[in-house]
Amino acid sequence: MGFHPTIQSFINPALRPLLFVWVLATMSFKTPYHHSAITDPPGKQQPTTPPGTDNKQDDSLSFSLPFNKIGGLIFVKGKVDDVEGNFILDTGAPHLVLNLVYFRNYPIEVASQEQQSSMSGIGQYIHRTRLRRFAMGAAQYFQYDADLTDLGHLENSKGIKILGLLGMDLLRQMEMIIDYEQNMIHFHRIGRKEGNSYQSQHLQADAAFTTQAIDISQNQVITGMELAGRKMRFVFDSGAETHILDSRLPDKVYEQASILGKINVKGTGSKTVEALRANVTGMKLGNEALPTLPFLIANLEQTCFAQNMGVHGVLGLEFLKLRKIGFNFVTRKMYIWK
């Protein structure tokens, strides 16, 4: 059935301040964080490299990583100090996030002004630590800050050990091309001397793509969309297993949606809430018409996406059915191969 002006009648008033689905993309970062409260682990000596950099940060670097898909999530290997394991590629997370289950012995700083947010409400204060070293393929980061949260419920649902989430601060200097046919992600760190002049070999080898402008705001990737003739701004989130549409949009937008029912969504801690499921037709990404897509309907006002004013929803990668998708986070461009 069509989704008409009675949208708010589907939503219990207690659920109107709904927050975001899945803890993996739910961190709310309201203030910059600092390093002074974190000390070295016992018996460990920190490298002298400045925090958050690697020894060749100004140099270009190319490498590729195989990935596995479980559900709608992309898993790659990463290494924290001497511990190697699975990480979720999550462009919706501003920072590197570690699973507290495996890093309880690390020194912890509590960010007193920042709390986790999820679809079920505001949760615990955010915990942070500093790593001696983090490696993702050939890219290395020393004295690198990471957030800590319990991802145990996500491990249980996926049946796999998860060390953490790879957030946007690891990718800001990168070109990243995800090849779904080959199950490979190709990374290129764009050096200072390359800048806007960098020409990707992957774009030259397969030119059957369209280009879409993106923006990066608050460490989140923003792209333009169109629905029911309305220009909209969406967060592009590789860690979202479903798309999300803000419930506060005009009624005309929801004439493009068909309600499928309600769903219980797990958020911060053990809380769950109901959200609406809908299929949405007529959405465009640039000049590309998208197929009918499944969405959750929720109020984004108090989520981690609320810091980006004017964001109307969240777009995941799972249901776009692309051969490849690429991002140049320096030149702010997205490449789409159908």
C-alpha distance (Angstrom), angle and dihedral (degrees) to the residues before:
residue distance angle dihedral
M1 . . .
G2 3.81 . .
F3 3.77 122.2 .
H4 3.78 106.7 -121.2
P5 3.83 138.8 173.1
T6 3.78 92.1 -64.0
I7 3.82 92.9 77.0
Q8 3.79 93.8 120.2
S9 3.82 90.3 53.9
F10 3.82 88.6 66.3
I11 3.78 91.2 58.3
N12 3.76 122.1 76.3
P13 3.85 106.6 -126.5
A14 3.81 89.2 -124.6
L15 3.82 88.7 61.3
R16 3.79 98.4 49.8
P17 3.82 94.0 97.8
L18 3.83 86.3 60.0
L19 3.76 116.6 165.0
F20 3.76 132.4 -157.6
V21 3.79 130.1 -54.4
W22 3.83 120.7 -113.2
V23 3.79 123.1 19.1
L24 3.81 90.1 -120.0
A25 3.81 90.9 79.2
T26 3.77 100.4 27.2
M27 3.78 106.0 92.3
S28 3.79 113.4 128.3
F29 3.81 112.5 -152.1
K30 3.78 111.6 -170.3
T31 3.81 102.7 160.8
P32 3.80 135.9 28.2
Y33 3.76 113.7 -99.2
H34 3.76 130.6 -135.2
H35 3.78 137.8 -150.5
S36 3.78 105.0 -132.8
A37 3.80 98.6 95.3
I38 3.81 94.6 55.8
T39 3.77 120.7 87.6
D40 3.80 133.5 -168.3
P41 3.81 118.8 -84.2
P42 3.81 111.4 -104.5
G43 3.79 112.0 -79.1
K44 3.80 92.8 6.8
Q45 3.79 125.2 115.2
Q46 3.79 117.0 -152.0
P47 3.81 119.1 -131.5
T48 3.78 116.4 -108.6
T49 3.81 93.1 -123.6
P50 3.84 111.0 119.1
P51 3.84 113.7 -97.3
G52 3.77 117.3 -82.0
T53 3.80 97.8 12.4
D54 3.75 136.5 98.2
N55 3.78 126.8 -137.6
K56 3.81 93.0 -100.3
Q57 3.79 101.1 34.5
D58 3.82 92.6 135.1
D59 3.81 92.8 52.3
S60 3.77 126.2 83.0
L61 3.78 116.8 -111.2
S62 3.81 133.3 -175.0
F63 3.80 127.7 -164.0
S64 3.78 140.7 145.9
L65 3.78 131.5 -138.6
P66 3.80 128.3 -162.9
F67 3.78 114.7 -130.9
N68 3.77 138.5 -160.7
K69 3.78 125.0 -146.4
I70 3.77 119.0 -140.7
G71 3.77 113.3 177.3
G72 3.77 104.3 -36.0
L73 3.80 95.4 -32.5
I74 3.81 131.4 103.3
F75 3.82 115.6 -137.4
V76 3.81 124.5 -163.4
K77 3.79 133.2 169.4
G78 3.78 121.6 -99.0
K79 3.80 135.4 166.6
V80 3.81 129.4 -135.7
D81 3.79 108.8 -164.7
D82 3.84 100.0 -54.9
V83 3.81 97.5 -18.1
E84 3.82 117.5 96.1
G85 3.79 125.4 -171.4
N86 3.78 151.0 113.3
F87 3.80 123.8 -34.5
I88 3.79 128.7 -177.3
L89 3.80 115.8 -128.4
D90 3.80 100.7 -126.3
T91 3.81 118.9 173.5
G92 3.81 88.0 174.4
A93 3.81 91.2 67.0
P94 3.82 112.6 81.0
H95 3.81 94.7 -151.5
L96 3.78 143.9 22.6
V97 3.82 108.0 -76.3
L98 3.83 124.0 -160.9
N99 3.78 128.0 -158.0
L100 3.80 104.9 -112.0
V101 3.80 90.1 -148.1
Y102 3.83 90.7 75.2
F103 3.80 100.8 33.6
R104 3.81 104.3 47.8
N105 3.81 92.5 125.2
Y106 3.79 93.7 59.7
P107 3.81 118.9 103.2
I108 3.80 109.7 -96.1
E109 3.77 132.8 -148.9
V110 3.80 118.9 -165.6
A111 3.80 113.9 -140.3
S112 3.80 96.3 -142.2
Q113 3.80 95.4 -167.4
E114 3.78 97.0 46.9
Q115 3.79 131.2 70.8
Q116 3.79 137.0 -177.7
S117 3.77 114.0 -103.1
S118 3.77 127.9 -161.7
M119 3.74 140.7 157.8
S120 3.79 92.1 -78.4
G121 3.79 97.4 51.0
I122 3.78 145.0 -85.9
G123 3.78 114.3 -27.2
Q124 3.78 139.4 -179.0
Y125 3.78 125.9 -27.7
I126 3.78 113.7 -88.5
H127 3.81 117.2 -98.5
R128 3.79 122.0 -150.2
T129 3.76 137.8 -171.5
R130 3.79 138.3 179.2
L131 3.79 121.8 -119.6
R132 3.76 124.5 -146.9
R133 3.78 89.2 -143.3
F134 3.78 139.7 -4.2
A135 3.81 122.3 -171.2
M136 3.78 130.1 -167.9
G137 3.77 108.9 178.6
A138 3.81 107.7 -54.7
A139 3.83 93.0 -18.4
Q140 3.80 114.9 98.1
Y141 3.79 129.0 -170.9
F142 3.81 122.6 -167.4
Q143 3.79 128.3 -156.9
Y144 3.76 87.6 5.8
D145 3.81 123.9 174.6
A146 3.80 119.8 -130.3
D147 3.79 136.1 179.0
L148 3.80 120.2 -124.4
T149 3.79 127.1 -142.6
D150 3.80 137.8 149.4
L151 3.82 110.1 -97.1
G152 3.80 93.8 173.9
H153 3.80 94.4 117.8
L154 3.82 89.7 53.7
E155 3.80 91.4 49.9
N156 3.80 89.9 51.4
S157 3.80 92.9 50.7
K158 3.83 93.4 47.8
G159 3.80 98.7 36.2
I160 3.79 93.0 -133.0
K161 3.80 137.3 105.0
I162 3.82 109.3 -105.3
L163 3.80 121.2 -165.4
G164 3.78 95.4 -174.7
L165 3.80 151.8 -68.8
L166 3.81 128.2 -64.7
G167 3.80 105.1 -134.9
M168 3.78 134.0 -166.6
D169 3.79 98.9 -91.0
L170 3.82 87.8 70.7
L171 3.81 91.2 53.5
R172 3.80 106.0 41.6
Q173 3.83 94.3 103.0
M174 3.79 93.8 40.7
E175 3.73 142.1 97.8
M176 3.82 106.2 -146.6
I177 3.80 124.8 -169.8
I178 3.80 119.1 -174.7
D179 3.81 112.6 -156.3
Y180 3.80 108.6 -164.4
E181 3.80 93.8 -177.0
Q182 3.81 93.0 57.2
N183 3.84 97.5 30.2
M184 3.80 89.3 -127.4
I185 3.80 134.9 128.0
H186 3.79 116.2 -152.9
F187 3.80 116.2 -154.7
H188 3.77 128.9 -169.5
R189 3.78 120.8 -178.7
I190 3.79 105.8 -147.0
G191 3.79 110.6 -134.7
R192 3.78 123.6 -142.9
K193 3.80 92.2 -106.9
E194 3.81 91.2 53.7
G195 3.80 97.9 49.2
N196 3.80 113.3 142.5
S197 3.81 91.9 -12.3
Y198 3.81 94.8 71.9
Q199 3.83 112.5 123.3
S200 3.79 114.4 -161.4
Q201 3.80 116.3 -135.6
H202 3.81 88.6 -148.1
L203 3.79 91.5 59.9
Q204 3.80 91.1 48.7
A205 3.81 93.0 48.3
D206 3.81 95.4 51.3
A207 3.79 112.0 25.5
A208 3.83 96.6 172.1
F209 3.78 94.1 107.1
T210 3.78 139.4 105.2
T211 3.80 124.3 -133.9
Q212 3.80 125.2 -131.7
A213 3.78 127.0 -176.1
I214 3.80 117.3 -121.7
D215 3.77 134.2 -173.0
I216 3.80 129.6 -147.8
S217 3.77 114.8 -143.3
Q218 3.81 126.6 165.2
N219 3.83 87.4 -5.9
Q220 3.80 91.2 -59.5
V221 3.81 128.2 117.8
I222 3.81 112.6 -121.0
T223 3.80 124.2 -166.2
G224 3.79 133.8 179.1
M225 3.81 119.9 -111.2
E226 3.79 136.1 174.5
L227 3.80 128.7 -143.1
A228 3.81 127.9 168.2
G229 3.81 89.4 -8.5
R230 3.81 92.0 -56.1
K231 3.80 121.7 124.0
M232 3.79 109.4 -131.2
R233 3.81 140.4 -177.9
F234 3.80 119.5 -133.9
V235 3.79 132.4 -174.9
F236 3.81 109.0 -125.7
D237 3.80 103.7 -138.1
S238 3.81 121.3 -179.5
G239 3.83 88.8 -173.9
A240 3.81 95.2 59.9
E241 3.79 115.8 99.4
T242 3.76 91.4 -163.0
H243 3.78 137.6 24.7
I244 3.81 119.1 -105.7
L245 3.80 129.7 -149.5
D246 3.79 123.2 -164.3
S247 3.81 111.2 -113.3
R248 3.83 91.9 -144.8
L249 3.82 95.1 70.7
P250 3.84 120.9 117.0
D251 3.78 117.6 -79.8
K252 3.82 91.7 -113.6
V253 3.79 89.8 67.3
Y254 3.80 91.5 56.5
E255 3.79 92.4 54.8
Q256 3.82 82.3 80.5
A257 3.82 92.5 59.0
S258 3.79 133.4 82.4
I259 3.79 116.7 -157.6
L260 3.81 114.6 -128.6
G261 3.79 98.8 178.8
K262 3.77 141.6 -89.7
I263 3.78 131.3 -52.2
N264 3.80 134.5 -164.1
V265 3.78 110.8 -125.5
K266 3.78 125.4 -164.3
G267 3.79 116.8 -135.2
T268 3.78 136.8 160.5
G269 3.81 113.5 -4.7
S270 3.80 114.6 -21.5
K271 3.81 97.6 -36.9
T272 3.79 122.3 121.9
V273 3.80 131.3 -171.1
E274 3.77 136.9 -174.7
A275 3.79 121.3 -105.3
L276 3.79 132.6 177.3
R277 3.80 123.2 -104.9
A278 3.80 119.1 -150.2
N279 3.80 142.1 163.7
V280 3.81 112.9 -128.9
T281 3.80 123.9 -158.6
G282 3.79 133.4 -169.5
M283 3.79 99.1 38.4
K284 3.82 119.0 150.3
L285 3.80 130.6 -160.0
G286 3.78 105.2 -160.2
N287 3.80 104.3 -49.1
E288 3.80 92.3 -24.9
A289 3.80 118.0 104.7
L290 3.80 109.4 -142.1
P291 3.80 124.8 -144.6
T292 3.78 121.8 -111.8
L293 3.81 105.4 -63.7
P294 3.82 132.6 -159.2
F295 3.80 114.8 -121.3
L296 3.76 140.5 -178.0
I297 3.81 113.9 -137.7
A298 3.81 112.9 -139.5
N299 3.79 142.6 143.7
L300 3.82 108.3 -100.7
E301 3.80 94.7 -169.5
Q302 3.81 96.9 106.5
T303 3.77 100.4 29.9
C304 3.79 128.1 104.2
F305 3.82 86.0 -96.4
A306 3.81 92.9 62.6
Q307 3.82 90.3 82.0
N308 3.82 86.9 70.9
M309 3.79 100.9 71.1
G310 3.78 115.0 -140.3
V311 3.82 97.6 23.0
H312 3.80 109.7 147.3
G313 3.77 102.0 -173.9
V314 3.79 151.4 -28.2
L315 3.79 125.3 -93.4
G316 3.80 120.3 -158.8
L317 3.79 127.1 -164.8
E318 3.80 102.0 -127.9
F319 3.80 100.3 85.1
L320 3.80 100.0 37.7
K321 3.83 91.1 87.3
L322 3.79 94.9 -148.1
R323 3.79 129.7 165.0
K324 3.78 90.8 -143.1
I325 3.76 139.6 -10.5
G326 3.77 126.9 -166.8
F327 3.79 138.5 -170.4
N328 3.78 131.2 -162.2
F329 3.78 101.8 -163.9
V330 3.82 92.3 -173.9
T331 3.81 98.6 53.9
R332 3.83 90.6 31.3
K333 3.80 97.2 -124.6
M334 3.79 134.1 136.8
Y335 3.82 124.3 -154.4
I336 3.80 122.2 -154.1
W337 3.80 126.0 -165.2
K338 3.80 112.9 -171.3
